């Protein structure tokens, strides 16, 4: 049996692997991190009028649009707001306080 002791601090922020919105307006984000990620938020901004936006908290607990508890795919079903193209801003923080804040490059469609 081999034992390896790991020491040090985690200073690496969560990384966003992908983002998608399904036809039923469920937003999903796959994040990667060495620790747990308790907080993920998305800001959706209407492409034609970026001042028109809303924020949502995504979860990874198998509820409210999330399919599997603990799989690092954070999800939330978005209430019907009508068809539109949106830009997505992402904020995520792991249990060590490392934060990611980024704009997803693709335009997303809400129905």
Secondary structure, DSSP 8 states (H G I E B T S, - for coil): -------S------EEEEEEE-TT-EEEEEEE-SS---EEEEEEEETT-TTSEEEEEEB-SS-TT--STTSSEEEEE-----SEEEEEEEEEE-TT--EEEEEEEEEEEE-
